[in-house]
């Protein structure tokens, strides 16, 4: 289980984490359902296909210059950041 560190330099930034389900190994062979918008040239992946657990609130942290956020244990397995 890797340990990941995020160091904030400069302006404050919002760091968000979303609880994930059935993400690794990839569900459906990694073929997430998506829709694209040719006007804005963006692709939107449906939350169910991406494995987002919408019943768990997004965890949001404000990081300021010099802040260090360390993630370890099952963070990589269960949370998208």
HTML snippet that shows the backbone in 3Dmol.js (N, CA, C, O; Angstrom):
<script src="https://3Dmol.org/build/3Dmol-min.js"></script>
<div id="view" style="width:600px;height:400px;position:relative"></div>
<script>
const pdb = `
ATOM      1  N   UNK A   1       0.852  -1.177   0.000  1.00  0.00           N
ATOM      2  CA  UNK A   1       0.000   0.000   0.000  1.00  0.00           C
ATOM      3  C   UNK A   1       0.897   1.238   0.000  1.00  0.00           C
ATOM      4  O   UNK A   1       1.642   1.475   0.950  1.00  0.00           O
ATOM      5  N   UNK A   2       0.817   2.015  -1.065  1.00  0.00           N
ATOM      6  CA  UNK A   2       1.714   3.167  -1.181  1.00  0.00           C
ATOM      7  C   UNK A   2       1.331   4.314  -0.249  1.00  0.00           C
ATOM      8  O   UNK A   2       0.179   4.446   0.164  1.00  0.00           O
ATOM      9  N   UNK A   3       2.314   5.125   0.066  1.00  0.00           N
ATOM     10  CA  UNK A   3       2.089   6.378   0.778  1.00  0.00           C
ATOM     11  C   UNK A   3       2.288   7.496  -0.236  1.00  0.00           C
ATOM     12  O   UNK A   3       3.301   7.542  -0.933  1.00  0.00           O
ATOM     13  N   UNK A   4       1.309   8.400  -0.312  1.00  0.00           N
ATOM     14  CA  UNK A   4       1.340   9.502  -1.267  1.00  0.00           C
ATOM     15  C   UNK A   4       1.323  10.809  -0.476  1.00  0.00           C
ATOM     16  O   UNK A   4       0.562  10.952   0.482  1.00  0.00           O
ATOM     17  N   UNK A   5       2.162  11.757  -0.879  1.00  0.00           N
ATOM     18  CA  UNK A   5       2.187  13.066  -0.241  1.00  0.00           C
ATOM     19  C   UNK A   5       1.886  14.139  -1.280  1.00  0.00           C
ATOM     20  O   UNK A   5       2.370  14.074  -2.410  1.00  0.00           O
ATOM     21  N   UNK A   6       1.090  15.118  -0.893  1.00  0.00           N
ATOM     22  CA  UNK A   6       0.773  16.247  -1.758  1.00  0.00           C
ATOM     23  C   UNK A   6       1.216  17.519  -1.042  1.00  0.00           C
ATOM     24  O   UNK A   6       0.705  17.845   0.030  1.00  0.00           O
ATOM     25  N   UNK A   7       2.161  18.232  -1.635  1.00  0.00           N
ATOM     26  CA  UNK A   7       2.691  19.462  -1.067  1.00  0.00           C
ATOM     27  C   UNK A   7       2.115  20.646  -1.828  1.00  0.00           C
ATOM     28  O   UNK A   7       2.217  20.709  -3.053  1.00  0.00           O
ATOM     29  N   UNK A   8       1.515  21.575  -1.112  1.00  0.00           N
ATOM     30  CA  UNK A   8       0.930  22.759  -1.730  1.00  0.00           C
ATOM     31  C   UNK A   8       1.957  23.891  -1.737  1.00  0.00           C
ATOM     32  O   UNK A   8       2.532  24.237  -0.705  1.00  0.00           O
ATOM     33  N   UNK A   9       2.169  24.452  -2.912  1.00  0.00           N
ATOM     34  CA  UNK A   9       3.103  25.575  -3.051  1.00  0.00           C
ATOM     35  C   UNK A   9       2.377  26.761  -3.673  1.00  0.00           C
ATOM     36  O   UNK A   9       1.725  26.624  -4.708  1.00  0.00           O
ATOM     37  N   UNK A  10       2.489  27.909  -3.047  1.00  0.00           N
ATOM     38  CA  UNK A  10       1.874  29.113  -3.607  1.00  0.00           C
ATOM     39  C   UNK A  10       0.468  29.333  -3.091  1.00  0.00           C
ATOM     40  O   UNK A  10       0.231  29.336  -1.883  1.00  0.00           O
ATOM     41  N   UNK A  11      -0.461  29.517  -4.010  1.00  0.00           N
ATOM     42  CA  UNK A  11      -1.850  29.835  -3.674  1.00  0.00           C
ATOM     43  C   UNK A  11      -2.545  28.679  -2.978  1.00  0.00           C
ATOM     44  O   UNK A  11      -2.156  27.521  -3.124  1.00  0.00           O
ATOM     45  N   UNK A  12      -3.589  29.015  -2.212  1.00  0.00           N
ATOM     46  CA  UNK A  12      -4.374  27.952  -1.586  1.00  0.00           C
ATOM     47  C   UNK A  12      -5.115  27.172  -2.662  1.00  0.00           C
ATOM     48  O   UNK A  12      -5.460  27.707  -3.716  1.00  0.00           O
ATOM     49  N   UNK A  13      -5.351  25.892  -2.374  1.00  0.00           N
ATOM     50  CA  UNK A  13      -6.026  25.019  -3.333  1.00  0.00           C
ATOM     51  C   UNK A  13      -6.981  24.105  -2.581  1.00  0.00           C
ATOM     52  O   UNK A  13      -6.742  23.762  -1.423  1.00  0.00           O
ATOM     53  N   UNK A  14      -8.056  23.716  -3.238  1.00  0.00           N
ATOM     54  CA  UNK A  14      -9.006  22.780  -2.652  1.00  0.00           C
ATOM     55  C   UNK A  14      -8.652  21.382  -3.129  1.00  0.00           C
ATOM     56  O   UNK A  14      -8.528  21.135  -4.329  1.00  0.00           O
ATOM     57  N   UNK A  15      -8.493  20.484  -2.191  1.00  0.00           N
ATOM     58  CA  UNK A  15      -8.161  19.096  -2.471  1.00  0.00           C
ATOM     59  C   UNK A  15      -9.398  18.281  -2.145  1.00  0.00           C
ATOM     60  O   UNK A  15      -9.855  18.278  -1.002  1.00  0.00           O
ATOM     61  N   UNK A  16      -9.950  17.584  -3.142  1.00  0.00           N
ATOM     62  CA  UNK A  16     -11.178  16.814  -2.942  1.00  0.00           C
ATOM     63  C   UNK A  16     -10.914  15.327  -3.100  1.00  0.00           C
ATOM     64  O   UNK A  16     -10.132  14.900  -3.950  1.00  0.00           O
ATOM     65  N   UNK A  17     -11.584  14.549  -2.261  1.00  0.00           N
ATOM     66  CA  UNK A  17     -11.484  13.098  -2.326  1.00  0.00           C
ATOM     67  C   UNK A  17     -12.888  12.518  -2.422  1.00  0.00           C
ATOM     68  O   UNK A  17     -13.785  12.904  -1.673  1.00  0.00           O
ATOM     69  N   UNK A  18     -13.066  11.582  -3.356  1.00  0.00           N
ATOM     70  CA  UNK A  18     -14.359  10.926  -3.563  1.00  0.00           C
ATOM     71  C   UNK A  18     -14.200   9.440  -3.272  1.00  0.00           C
ATOM     72  O   UNK A  18     -13.263   8.807  -3.759  1.00  0.00           O
ATOM     73  N   UNK A  19     -15.108   8.884  -2.482  1.00  0.00           N
ATOM     74  CA  UNK A  19     -15.095   7.456  -2.177  1.00  0.00           C
ATOM     75  C   UNK A  19     -15.423   6.682  -3.445  1.00  0.00           C
ATOM     76  O   UNK A  19     -16.366   7.027  -4.156  1.00  0.00           O
ATOM     77  N   UNK A  20     -14.657   5.644  -3.730  1.00  0.00           N
ATOM     78  CA  UNK A  20     -14.831   4.855  -4.941  1.00  0.00           C
ATOM     79  C   UNK A  20     -15.221   3.420  -4.590  1.00  0.00           C
ATOM     80  O   UNK A  20     -14.891   2.914  -3.518  1.00  0.00           O
ATOM     81  N   UNK A  21     -15.926   2.782  -5.513  1.00  0.00           N
ATOM     82  CA  UNK A  21     -16.276   1.375  -5.358  1.00  0.00           C
ATOM     83  C   UNK A  21     -15.936   0.645  -6.651  1.00  0.00           C
ATOM     84  O   UNK A  21     -16.039   1.212  -7.738  1.00  0.00           O
ATOM     85  N   UNK A  22     -15.537  -0.601  -6.528  1.00  0.00           N
ATOM     86  CA  UNK A  22     -15.246  -1.445  -7.694  1.00  0.00           C
ATOM     87  C   UNK A  22     -14.328  -0.771  -8.700  1.00  0.00           C
ATOM     88  O   UNK A  22     -14.603  -0.797  -9.899  1.00  0.00           O
ATOM     89  N   UNK A  23     -13.250  -0.171  -8.233  1.00  0.00           N
ATOM     90  CA  UNK A  23     -12.385   0.575  -9.135  1.00  0.00           C
ATOM     91  C   UNK A  23     -11.156  -0.221  -9.554  1.00  0.00           C
ATOM     92  O   UNK A  23     -10.776  -0.178 -10.724  1.00  0.00           O
ATOM     93  N   UNK A  24     -10.539  -0.930  -8.653  1.00  0.00           N
ATOM     94  CA  UNK A  24      -9.327  -1.660  -8.992  1.00  0.00           C
ATOM     95  C   UNK A  24      -9.430  -3.077  -8.516  1.00  0.00           C
ATOM     96  O   UNK A  24      -9.589  -3.291  -7.314  1.00  0.00           O
ATOM     97  N   UNK A  25      -9.349  -4.069  -9.389  1.00  0.00           N
ATOM     98  CA  UNK A  25      -9.139  -3.855 -10.815  1.00  0.00           C
ATOM     99  C   UNK A  25     -10.358  -3.224 -11.463  1.00  0.00           C
ATOM    100  O   UNK A  25     -11.457  -3.269 -10.909  1.00  0.00           O
ATOM    101  N   UNK A  26     -10.167  -2.647 -12.617  1.00  0.00           N
ATOM    102  CA  UNK A  26     -11.229  -1.909 -13.313  1.00  0.00           C
ATOM    103  C   UNK A  26     -12.467  -2.771 -13.529  1.00  0.00           C
ATOM    104  O   UNK A  26     -12.360  -3.944 -13.888  1.00  0.00           O
ATOM    105  N   UNK A  27     -13.639  -2.188 -13.312  1.00  0.00           N
ATOM    106  CA  UNK A  27     -14.891  -2.865 -13.622  1.00  0.00           C
ATOM    107  C   UNK A  27     -15.138  -2.746 -15.120  1.00  0.00           C
ATOM    108  O   UNK A  27     -14.689  -1.784 -15.743  1.00  0.00           O
ATOM    109  N   UNK A  28     -15.825  -3.682 -15.691  1.00  0.00           N
ATOM    110  CA  UNK A  28     -16.146  -3.683 -17.123  1.00  0.00           C
ATOM    111  C   UNK A  28     -14.905  -3.541 -17.996  1.00  0.00           C
ATOM    112  O   UNK A  28     -14.963  -2.980 -19.090  1.00  0.00           O
ATOM    113  N   UNK A  29     -13.779  -4.056 -17.500  1.00  0.00           N
ATOM    114  CA  UNK A  29     -12.555  -3.975 -18.300  1.00  0.00           C
ATOM    115  C   UNK A  29     -12.082  -2.555 -18.512  1.00  0.00           C
ATOM    116  O   UNK A  29     -11.341  -2.282 -19.457  1.00  0.00           O
ATOM    117  N   UNK A  30     -12.501  -1.639 -17.642  1.00  0.00           N
ATOM    118  CA  UNK A  30     -12.106  -0.237 -17.767  1.00  0.00           C
ATOM    119  C   UNK A  30     -12.917   0.531 -18.785  1.00  0.00           C
ATOM    120  O   UNK A  30     -12.594   1.678 -19.094  1.00  0.00           O
ATOM    121  N   UNK A  31     -13.983  -0.088 -19.321  1.00  0.00           N
ATOM    122  CA  UNK A  31     -14.816   0.578 -20.330  1.00  0.00           C
ATOM    123  C   UNK A  31     -15.963   1.318 -19.654  1.00  0.00           C
ATOM    124  O   UNK A  31     -17.070   0.789 -19.544  1.00  0.00           O
ATOM    125  N   UNK A  32     -15.703   2.520 -19.211  1.00  0.00           N
ATOM    126  CA  UNK A  32     -16.720   3.328 -18.538  1.00  0.00           C
ATOM    127  C   UNK A  32     -17.646   3.944 -19.572  1.00  0.00           C
ATOM    128  O   UNK A  32     -17.212   4.355 -20.648  1.00  0.00           O
ATOM    129  N   UNK A  33     -18.930   4.004 -19.231  1.00  0.00           N
ATOM    130  CA  UNK A  33     -19.896   4.641 -20.128  1.00  0.00           C
ATOM    131  C   UNK A  33     -19.641   6.140 -20.121  1.00  0.00           C
ATOM    132  O   UNK A  33     -19.438   6.738 -19.064  1.00  0.00           O
ATOM    133  N   UNK A  34     -19.652   6.739 -21.294  1.00  0.00           N
ATOM    134  CA  UNK A  34     -19.402   8.178 -21.352  1.00  0.00           C
ATOM    135  C   UNK A  34     -20.259   8.806 -22.431  1.00  0.00           C
ATOM    136  O   UNK A  34     -20.786   8.137 -23.320  1.00  0.00           O
ATOM    137  N   UNK A  35     -20.377  10.117 -22.317  1.00  0.00           N
ATOM    138  CA  UNK A  35     -21.065  10.878 -23.353  1.00  0.00           C
ATOM    139  C   UNK A  35     -20.187  12.073 -23.673  1.00  0.00           C
ATOM    140  O   UNK A  35     -19.506  12.600 -22.792  1.00  0.00           O
ATOM    141  N   UNK A  36     -20.197  12.502 -24.921  1.00  0.00           N
ATOM    142  CA  UNK A  36     -19.353  13.639 -25.258  1.00  0.00           C
ATOM    143  C   UNK A  36     -20.199  14.787 -25.767  1.00  0.00           C
ATOM    144  O   UNK A  36     -21.308  14.597 -26.267  1.00  0.00           O
ATOM    145  N   UNK A  37     -19.655  15.969 -25.631  1.00  0.00           N
ATOM    146  CA  UNK A  37     -20.314  17.191 -26.057  1.00  0.00           C
ATOM    147  C   UNK A  37     -19.415  17.843 -27.093  1.00  0.00           C
ATOM    148  O   UNK A  37     -18.352  18.361 -26.750  1.00  0.00           O
ATOM    149  N   UNK A  38     -19.824  17.826 -28.357  1.00  0.00           N
ATOM    150  CA  UNK A  38     -18.978  18.357 -29.422  1.00  0.00           C
ATOM    151  C   UNK A  38     -18.854  19.884 -29.362  1.00  0.00           C
ATOM    152  O   UNK A  38     -17.909  20.449 -29.913  1.00  0.00           O
ATOM    153  N   UNK A  39     -19.795  20.548 -28.703  1.00  0.00           N
ATOM    154  CA  UNK A  39     -19.737  22.011 -28.615  1.00  0.00           C
ATOM    155  C   UNK A  39     -18.579  22.460 -27.730  1.00  0.00           C
ATOM    156  O   UNK A  39     -17.820  23.355 -28.101  1.00  0.00           O
ATOM    157  N   UNK A  40     -18.444  21.832 -26.554  1.00  0.00           N
ATOM    158  CA  UNK A  40     -17.391  22.233 -25.619  1.00  0.00           C
ATOM    159  C   UNK A  40     -16.185  21.324 -25.692  1.00  0.00           C
ATOM    160  O   UNK A  40     -15.173  21.589 -25.043  1.00  0.00           O
ATOM    161  N   UNK A  41     -16.272  20.237 -26.485  1.00  0.00           N
ATOM    162  CA  UNK A  41     -15.165  19.309 -26.652  1.00  0.00           C
ATOM    163  C   UNK A  41     -14.776  18.652 -25.337  1.00  0.00           C
ATOM    164  O   UNK A  41     -13.590  18.501 -25.046  1.00  0.00           O
ATOM    165  N   UNK A  42     -15.765  18.261 -24.540  1.00  0.00           N
ATOM    166  CA  UNK A  42     -15.505  17.602 -23.268  1.00  0.00           C
ATOM    167  C   UNK A  42     -16.180  16.237 -23.257  1.00  0.00           C
ATOM    168  O   UNK A  42     -17.152  16.009 -23.977  1.00  0.00           O
ATOM    169  N   UNK A  43     -15.664  15.346 -22.448  1.00  0.00           N
ATOM    170  CA  UNK A  43     -16.261  14.030 -22.267  1.00  0.00           C
ATOM    171  C   UNK A  43     -16.653  13.888 -20.818  1.00  0.00           C
ATOM    172  O   UNK A  43     -15.875  14.210 -19.920  1.00  0.00           O
ATOM    173  N   UNK A  44     -17.854  13.407 -20.590  1.00  0.00           N
ATOM    174  CA  UNK A  44     -18.365  13.254 -19.237  1.00  0.00           C
ATOM    175  C   UNK A  44     -18.575  11.767 -18.964  1.00  0.00           C
ATOM    176  O   UNK A  44     -19.287  11.091 -19.707  1.00  0.00           O
ATOM    177  N   UNK A  45     -17.958  11.263 -17.905  1.00  0.00           N
ATOM    178  CA  UNK A  45     -18.100   9.860 -17.531  1.00  0.00           C
ATOM    179  C   UNK A  45     -19.182   9.765 -16.474  1.00  0.00           C
ATOM    180  O   UNK A  45     -19.179  10.522 -15.503  1.00  0.00           O
ATOM    181  N   UNK A  46     -20.112   8.832 -16.663  1.00  0.00           N
ATOM    182  CA  UNK A  46     -21.192   8.693 -15.679  1.00  0.00           C
ATOM    183  C   UNK A  46     -20.602   8.236 -14.352  1.00  0.00           C
ATOM    184  O   UNK A  46     -19.689   7.410 -14.350  1.00  0.00           O
ATOM    185  N   UNK A  47     -21.098   8.751 -13.204  1.00  0.00           N
ATOM    186  CA  UNK A  47     -20.556   8.389 -11.899  1.00  0.00           C
ATOM    187  C   UNK A  47     -20.607   6.890 -11.627  1.00  0.00           C
ATOM    188  O   UNK A  47     -19.675   6.343 -11.037  1.00  0.00           O
ATOM    189  N   UNK A  48     -21.680   6.213 -12.047  1.00  0.00           N
ATOM    190  CA  UNK A  48     -21.774   4.776 -11.818  1.00  0.00           C
ATOM    191  C   UNK A  48     -20.677   4.039 -12.559  1.00  0.00           C
ATOM    192  O   UNK A  48     -20.070   3.115 -12.017  1.00  0.00           O
ATOM    193  N   UNK A  49     -20.420   4.439 -13.790  1.00  0.00           N
ATOM    194  CA  UNK A  49     -19.399   3.779 -14.588  1.00  0.00           C
ATOM    195  C   UNK A  49     -18.014   4.046 -14.027  1.00  0.00           C
ATOM    196  O   UNK A  49     -17.132   3.191 -14.108  1.00  0.00           O
ATOM    197  N   UNK A  50     -17.818   5.226 -13.460  1.00  0.00           N
ATOM    198  CA  UNK A  50     -16.516   5.588 -12.921  1.00  0.00           C
ATOM    199  C   UNK A  50     -16.288   4.994 -11.540  1.00  0.00           C
ATOM    200  O   UNK A  50     -15.165   5.031 -11.037  1.00  0.00           O
ATOM    201  N   UNK A  51     -17.326   4.448 -10.914  1.00  0.00           N
ATOM    202  CA  UNK A  51     -17.176   3.826  -9.603  1.00  0.00           C
ATOM    203  C   UNK A  51     -17.317   4.779  -8.436  1.00  0.00           C
ATOM    204  O   UNK A  51     -16.923   4.429  -7.324  1.00  0.00           O
ATOM    205  N   UNK A  52     -17.863   5.970  -8.640  1.00  0.00           N
ATOM    206  CA  UNK A  52     -18.020   6.940  -7.561  1.00  0.00           C
ATOM    207  C   UNK A  52     -19.150   6.490  -6.632  1.00  0.00           C
ATOM    208  O   UNK A  52     -20.253   6.185  -7.087  1.00  0.00           O
ATOM    209  N   UNK A  53     -18.869   6.453  -5.347  1.00  0.00           N
ATOM    210  CA  UNK A  53     -19.883   6.127  -4.339  1.00  0.00           C
ATOM    211  C   UNK A  53     -20.581   7.428  -3.955  1.00  0.00           C
ATOM    212  O   UNK A  53     -20.078   8.189  -3.127  1.00  0.00           O
ATOM    213  N   UNK A  54     -21.739   7.679  -4.558  1.00  0.00           N
ATOM    214  CA  UNK A  54     -22.433   8.951  -4.327  1.00  0.00           C
ATOM    215  C   UNK A  54     -23.118   9.026  -2.970  1.00  0.00           C
ATOM    216  O   UNK A  54     -23.601  10.092  -2.588  1.00  0.00           O
ATOM    217  N   UNK A  55     -23.172   7.914  -2.229  1.00  0.00           N
ATOM    218  CA  UNK A  55     -23.786   7.946  -0.901  1.00  0.00           C
ATOM    219  C   UNK A  55     -22.819   8.490   0.155  1.00  0.00           C
ATOM    220  O   UNK A  55     -23.236   8.819   1.266  1.00  0.00           O
ATOM    221  N   UNK A  56     -21.538   8.584  -0.186  1.00  0.00           N
ATOM    222  CA  UNK A  56     -20.535   9.129   0.729  1.00  0.00           C
ATOM    223  C   UNK A  56     -20.202  10.551   0.308  1.00  0.00           C
ATOM    224  O   UNK A  56     -19.842  10.772  -0.849  1.00  0.00           O
ATOM    225  N   UNK A  57     -20.309  11.520   1.208  1.00  0.00           N
ATOM    226  CA  UNK A  57     -20.003  12.911   0.853  1.00  0.00           C
ATOM    227  C   UNK A  57     -18.549  13.081   0.405  1.00  0.00           C
ATOM    228  O   UNK A  57     -17.661  12.373   0.880  1.00  0.00           O
ATOM    229  N   UNK A  58     -18.318  14.008  -0.498  1.00  0.00           N
ATOM    230  CA  UNK A  58     -16.964  14.351  -0.928  1.00  0.00           C
ATOM    231  C   UNK A  58     -16.229  14.953   0.260  1.00  0.00           C
ATOM    232  O   UNK A  58     -16.772  15.803   0.966  1.00  0.00           O
ATOM    233  N   UNK A  59     -14.996  14.513   0.481  1.00  0.00           N
ATOM    234  CA  UNK A  59     -14.158  15.083   1.531  1.00  0.00           C
ATOM    235  C   UNK A  59     -13.329  16.190   0.894  1.00  0.00           C
ATOM    236  O   UNK A  59     -12.635  15.951  -0.094  1.00  0.00           O
ATOM    237  N   UNK A  60     -13.393  17.382   1.442  1.00  0.00           N
ATOM    238  CA  UNK A  60     -12.741  18.535   0.850  1.00  0.00           C
ATOM    239  C   UNK A  60     -11.801  19.181   1.870  1.00  0.00           C
ATOM    240  O   UNK A  60     -12.184  19.416   3.016  1.00  0.00           O
ATOM    241  N   UNK A  61     -10.580  19.461   1.445  1.00  0.00           N
ATOM    242  CA  UNK A  61      -9.575  20.078   2.305  1.00  0.00           C
ATOM    243  C   UNK A  61      -9.025  21.309   1.602  1.00  0.00           C
ATOM    244  O   UNK A  61      -8.781  21.279   0.396  1.00  0.00           O
ATOM    245  N   UNK A  62      -8.829  22.385   2.342  1.00  0.00           N
ATOM    246  CA  UNK A  62      -8.178  23.566   1.782  1.00  0.00           C
ATOM    247  C   UNK A  62      -6.712  23.512   2.183  1.00  0.00           C
ATOM    248  O   UNK A  62      -6.370  23.517   3.365  1.00  0.00           O
ATOM    249  N   UNK A  63      -5.855  23.461   1.165  1.00  0.00           N
ATOM    250  CA  UNK A  63      -4.417  23.435   1.404  1.00  0.00           C
ATOM    251  C   UNK A  63      -3.842  24.814   1.121  1.00  0.00           C
ATOM    252  O   UNK A  63      -4.132  25.423   0.091  1.00  0.00           O
ATOM    253  N   UNK A  64      -3.032  25.291   2.039  1.00  0.00           N
ATOM    254  CA  UNK A  64      -2.390  26.596   1.896  1.00  0.00           C
ATOM    255  C   UNK A  64      -0.912  26.396   1.567  1.00  0.00           C
ATOM    256  O   UNK A  64      -0.409  25.275   1.632  1.00  0.00           O
ATOM    257  N   UNK A  65      -0.229  27.458   1.220  1.00  0.00           N
ATOM    258  CA  UNK A  65       1.185  27.397   0.876  1.00  0.00           C
ATOM    259  C   UNK A  65       1.971  26.675   1.971  1.00  0.00           C
ATOM    260  O   UNK A  65       1.938  27.071   3.136  1.00  0.00           O
ATOM    261  N   UNK A  66       2.669  25.622   1.588  1.00  0.00           N
ATOM    262  CA  UNK A  66       3.500  24.880   2.533  1.00  0.00           C
ATOM    263  C   UNK A  66       2.799  23.720   3.222  1.00  0.00           C
ATOM    264  O   UNK A  66       3.446  22.971   3.954  1.00  0.00           O
ATOM    265  N   UNK A  67       1.488  23.545   3.011  1.00  0.00           N
ATOM    266  CA  UNK A  67       0.763  22.437   3.628  1.00  0.00           C
ATOM    267  C   UNK A  67       1.153  21.114   2.964  1.00  0.00           C
ATOM    268  O   UNK A  67       1.361  21.048   1.752  1.00  0.00           O
ATOM    269  N   UNK A  68       1.246  20.077   3.775  1.00  0.00           N
ATOM    270  CA  UNK A  68       1.564  18.744   3.291  1.00  0.00           C
ATOM    271  C   UNK A  68       0.432  17.803   3.686  1.00  0.00           C
ATOM    272  O   UNK A  68       0.131  17.650   4.870  1.00  0.00           O
ATOM    273  N   UNK A  69      -0.190  17.175   2.696  1.00  0.00           N
ATOM    274  CA  UNK A  69      -1.262  16.208   2.929  1.00  0.00           C
ATOM    275  C   UNK A  69      -0.685  14.828   2.616  1.00  0.00           C
ATOM    276  O   UNK A  69      -0.198  14.598   1.509  1.00  0.00           O
ATOM    277  N   UNK A  70      -0.738  13.911   3.582  1.00  0.00           N
ATOM    278  CA  UNK A  70      -0.197  12.571   3.401  1.00  0.00           C
ATOM    279  C   UNK A  70      -1.350  11.575   3.398  1.00  0.00           C
ATOM    280  O   UNK A  70      -2.198  11.580   4.290  1.00  0.00           O
ATOM    281  N   UNK A  71      -1.362  10.720   2.379  1.00  0.00           N
ATOM    282  CA  UNK A  71      -2.387   9.681   2.253  1.00  0.00           C
ATOM    283  C   UNK A  71      -1.678   8.330   2.299  1.00  0.00           C
ATOM    284  O   UNK A  71      -0.683   8.116   1.606  1.00  0.00           O
ATOM    285  N   UNK A  72      -2.202   7.419   3.124  1.00  0.00           N
ATOM    286  CA  UNK A  72      -1.574   6.101   3.230  1.00  0.00           C
ATOM    287  C   UNK A  72      -2.618   5.045   3.534  1.00  0.00           C
ATOM    288  O   UNK A  72      -3.802   5.353   3.675  1.00  0.00           O
ATOM    289  N   UNK A  73      -2.190   3.826   3.632  1.00  0.00           N
ATOM    290  CA  UNK A  73      -3.116   2.737   3.915  1.00  0.00           C
ATOM    291  C   UNK A  73      -4.020   2.472   2.725  1.00  0.00           C
ATOM    292  O   UNK A  73      -3.546   2.334   1.597  1.00  0.00           O
ATOM    293  N   UNK A  74      -5.315   2.400   2.971  1.00  0.00           N
ATOM    294  CA  UNK A  74      -6.284   2.092   1.924  1.00  0.00           C
ATOM    295  C   UNK A  74      -6.770   3.312   1.147  1.00  0.00           C
ATOM    296  O   UNK A  74      -7.717   3.212   0.367  1.00  0.00           O
ATOM    297  N   UNK A  75      -6.131   4.460   1.354  1.00  0.00           N
ATOM    298  CA  UNK A  75      -6.562   5.676   0.661  1.00  0.00           C
ATOM    299  C   UNK A  75      -6.559   5.479  -0.855  1.00  0.00           C
ATOM    300  O   UNK A  75      -7.531   5.824  -1.525  1.00  0.00           O
ATOM    301  N   UNK A  76      -5.482   4.931  -1.393  1.00  0.00           N
ATOM    302  CA  UNK A  76      -5.391   4.738  -2.841  1.00  0.00           C
ATOM    303  C   UNK A  76      -6.422   3.734  -3.347  1.00  0.00           C
ATOM    304  O   UNK A  76      -6.896   3.840  -4.479  1.00  0.00           O
ATOM    305  N   UNK A  77      -6.762   2.774  -2.519  1.00  0.00           N
ATOM    306  CA  UNK A  77      -7.700   1.726  -2.924  1.00  0.00           C
ATOM    307  C   UNK A  77      -9.153   2.217  -2.929  1.00  0.00           C
ATOM    308  O   UNK A  77      -9.937   1.826  -3.793  1.00  0.00           O
ATOM    309  N   UNK A  78      -9.511   3.073  -1.962  1.00  0.00           N
ATOM    310  CA  UNK A  78     -10.909   3.437  -1.774  1.00  0.00           C
ATOM    311  C   UNK A  78     -11.275   4.878  -2.119  1.00  0.00           C
ATOM    312  O   UNK A  78     -12.459   5.214  -2.151  1.00  0.00           O
ATOM    313  N   UNK A  79     -10.288   5.736  -2.377  1.00  0.00           N
ATOM    314  CA  UNK A  79     -10.598   7.147  -2.605  1.00  0.00           C
ATOM    315  C   UNK A  79      -9.919   7.654  -3.882  1.00  0.00           C
ATOM    316  O   UNK A  79      -8.769   7.322  -4.170  1.00  0.00           O
ATOM    317  N   UNK A  80     -10.659   8.465  -4.635  1.00  0.00           N
ATOM    318  CA  UNK A  80     -10.131   9.122  -5.825  1.00  0.00           C
ATOM    319  C   UNK A  80      -9.823  10.553  -5.430  1.00  0.00           C
ATOM    320  O   UNK A  80     -10.625  11.209  -4.766  1.00  0.00           O
ATOM    321  N   UNK A  81      -8.663  11.033  -5.839  1.00  0.00           N
ATOM    322  CA  UNK A  81      -8.275  12.406  -5.470  1.00  0.00           C
ATOM    323  C   UNK A  81      -7.695  13.110  -6.650  1.00  0.00           C
ATOM    324  O   UNK A  81      -7.308  14.274  -6.545  1.00  0.00           O
TER     325      UNK A  81
END
`;
const viewer = $3Dmol.createViewer("view");
viewer.addModel(pdb, "pdb");
viewer.setStyle({}, {cartoon: {color: "spectrum"}});
viewer.zoomTo();
viewer.render();
</script>
